[in-house]
């Protein structure tokens, strides 16, 4: 059974980083508001470091190798 990407990210945040539920909820709300990928929102808000962001993408790639996880900022109109 394949786990959806968001569940993988949330499990990593809870289990590996011991991130508080309130921080995860904040990031989820912000990702929805800006229609942006959760890992990038986590990093933009300083909730994860750049190495942790890389670890998230590594885990996503391992579980979902056929999806493209690297996005350009232009695709989301981020400035």
Backbone as CSV, one residue per row, in Angstrom:
resi,resn,N_x,N_y,N_z,CA_x,CA_y,CA_z,C_x,C_y,C_z
1,UNK,0.843,-1.183,0.000,0.000,0.000,0.000,0.884,1.241,0.000
2,UNK,0.571,2.185,-0.845,1.352,3.396,-0.982,0.806,4.486,-0.065
3,UNK,1.697,5.154,0.643,1.309,6.241,1.526,1.317,7.544,0.745
4,UNK,0.308,8.395,0.994,0.272,9.655,0.260,1.407,10.563,0.752
5,UNK,1.883,11.469,-0.114,3.036,12.305,0.220,2.846,13.139,1.489
6,UNK,1.674,13.731,1.662,1.462,14.581,2.836,1.569,13.775,4.129
7,UNK,1.047,12.562,4.131,1.154,11.707,5.318,2.606,11.364,5.621
8,UNK,3.395,11.126,4.583,4.829,10.857,4.777,5.526,12.054,5.414
9,UNK,5.196,13.235,4.922,5.825,14.445,5.450,5.433,14.648,6.909
10,UNK,4.155,14.525,7.206,3.681,14.735,8.571,4.289,13.702,9.521
11,UNK,4.392,12.471,9.090,5.016,11.437,9.931,6.479,11.791,10.211
12,UNK,7.201,12.263,9.204,8.596,12.675,9.387,8.680,13.823,10.393
13,UNK,7.800,14.808,10.242,7.826,15.964,11.139,7.556,15.552,12.586
14,UNK,6.593,14.675,12.771,6.228,14.233,14.127,7.273,13.295,14.721
15,UNK,7.654,12.275,13.954,8.507,11.212,14.486,9.993,11.564,14.517
16,UNK,10.470,12.163,13.460,11.902,12.442,13.373,12.279,13.802,13.961
17,UNK,11.416,14.791,13.775,11.741,16.146,14.226,11.012,16.551,15.502
18,UNK,10.071,15.732,15.946,9.260,16.034,17.140,8.641,17.430,17.050
19,UNK,8.158,17.768,15.861,7.553,19.076,15.640,6.183,19.134,16.314
20,UNK,5.898,20.225,17.010,4.593,20.352,17.659,3.442,20.347,16.648
21,UNK,2.329,19.804,17.078,1.142,19.733,16.224,0.734,21.122,15.729
22,UNK,0.856,22.130,16.578,0.465,23.488,16.191,1.319,24.015,15.037
23,UNK,2.593,23.668,15.001,3.478,24.094,13.911,3.098,23.404,12.609
24,UNK,2.773,22.127,12.710,2.352,21.383,11.520,1.044,21.954,10.985
25,UNK,0.118,22.256,11.867,-1.164,22.825,11.449,-0.976,24.180,10.785
26,UNK,-0.084,25.007,11.328,0.223,26.305,10.721,0.734,26.119,9.298
27,UNK,1.679,25.213,9.138,2.258,24.968,7.819,1.203,24.447,6.836
28,UNK,0.328,23.575,7.292,-0.726,23.046,6.421,-1.670,24.164,5.972
29,UNK,-2.037,25.061,6.897,-2.909,26.186,6.528,-2.225,27.101,5.520
30,UNK,-0.959,27.398,5.764,-0.237,28.293,4.857,-0.050,27.663,3.485
31,UNK,0.251,26.375,3.445,0.420,25.689,2.161,-0.873,25.740,1.355
32,UNK,-1.999,25.610,2.042,-3.292,25.679,1.366,-3.572,27.087,0.865
33,UNK,-3.257,28.103,1.674,-3.514,29.488,1.288,-2.712,29.908,0.069
34,UNK,-1.463,29.499,0.007,-0.602,29.922,-1.105,-0.546,28.896,-2.224
35,UNK,-1.277,27.801,-2.058,-1.253,26.698,-3.029,0.176,26.250,-3.312
36,UNK,0.950,26.170,-2.246,2.340,25.776,-2.393,2.605,24.425,-1.774
37,UNK,3.718,23.810,-2.154,4.072,22.506,-1.592,4.432,22.631,-0.108
38,UNK,3.906,21.724,0.693,4.124,21.748,2.137,5.604,21.814,2.507
39,UNK,6.490,21.042,1.899,7.902,21.122,2.309,8.495,22.523,2.142
40,UNK,8.128,23.201,1.065,8.659,24.543,0.827,8.105,25.526,1.854
41,UNK,6.829,25.412,2.164,6.216,26.286,3.168,6.888,26.072,4.533
42,UNK,7.135,24.824,4.880,7.828,24.532,6.143,9.178,25.238,6.195
43,UNK,9.898,25.189,5.107,11.221,25.815,5.051,11.105,27.340,5.071
44,UNK,10.163,27.893,4.310,9.997,29.349,4.266,9.662,29.930,5.632
45,UNK,8.910,29.206,6.427,8.534,29.677,7.753,9.564,29.334,8.818
46,UNK,10.675,28.761,8.404,11.743,28.454,9.342,11.442,27.277,10.251
47,UNK,10.481,26.442,9.846,10.119,25.294,10.664,11.033,24.102,10.423
48,UNK,11.720,24.105,9.289,12.718,23.082,8.995,13.938,23.755,8.376
49,UNK,15.071,23.086,8.473,16.305,23.591,7.875,16.421,23.102,6.429
50,UNK,17.371,23.649,5.725,17.603,23.209,4.349,17.974,21.723,4.281
51,UNK,18.837,21.210,5.170,19.101,19.761,5.150,17.843,18.932,5.429
52,UNK,16.981,19.409,6.318,15.732,18.693,6.599,14.807,18.722,5.387
53,UNK,14.787,19.832,4.672,14.019,19.924,3.433,14.518,18.883,2.437
54,UNK,15.829,18.773,2.313,16.407,17.761,1.436,16.019,16.351,1.852
55,UNK,15.993,16.106,3.153,15.597,14.785,3.661,14.145,14.478,3.304
56,UNK,13.281,15.476,3.392,11.875,15.272,3.009,11.786,14.873,1.545
57,UNK,12.494,15.598,0.678,12.447,15.265,-0.746,13.051,13.887,-1.024
58,UNK,14.088,13.518,-0.289,14.683,12.186,-0.440,13.674,11.105,-0.078
59,UNK,12.963,11.306,1.012,11.947,10.324,1.438,10.789,10.257,0.443
60,UNK,10.366,11.412,-0.048,9.283,11.420,-1.043,9.711,10.674,-2.304
61,UNK,10.931,10.917,-2.734,11.447,10.248,-3.931,11.516,8.739,-3.725
62,UNK,11.903,8.314,-2.524,12.007,6.880,-2.239,10.634,6.199,-2.268
63,UNK,9.601,6.905,-1.832,8.263,6.317,-1.779,7.446,6.547,-3.047
64,UNK,7.780,7.576,-3.789,7.035,7.928,-5.004,8.034,8.295,-6.109
65,UNK,8.801,7.331,-6.596,9.885,7.638,-7.537,9.430,8.161,-8.902
66,UNK,8.185,7.984,-9.253,7.745,8.428,-10.578,7.264,9.870,-10.593
67,UNK,7.149,10.499,-9.427,6.698,11.883,-9.383,7.884,12.830,-9.361
68,UNK,7.691,14.008,-9.911,8.726,15.030,-9.902,8.484,15.946,-8.712
69,UNK,9.488,16.058,-7.840,9.325,16.840,-6.620,9.999,18.193,-6.695
70,UNK,10.934,18.356,-7.591,11.623,19.633,-7.680,10.827,20.572,-8.563
71,UNK,10.487,21.704,-8.022,9.667,22.682,-8.727,10.438,23.981,-8.856
72,UNK,10.160,24.716,-9.901,10.758,26.037,-10.004,9.820,27.039,-9.356
73,UNK,10.392,28.121,-8.886,9.565,29.138,-8.238,8.577,29.744,-9.227
74,UNK,8.950,29.831,-10.490,8.054,30.400,-11.489,6.770,29.607,-11.638
75,UNK,6.794,28.316,-11.404,5.602,27.499,-11.548,4.530,27.886,-10.538
76,UNK,4.926,28.510,-9.443,3.982,28.874,-8.401,3.858,30.388,-8.233
77,UNK,4.468,31.129,-9.158,4.430,32.594,-9.101,4.921,33.131,-7.752
78,UNK,5.946,32.501,-7.228,6.510,32.942,-5.946,7.544,34.012,-6.217
79,UNK,7.582,34.987,-5.359,8.568,36.077,-5.524,9.325,36.283,-4.244
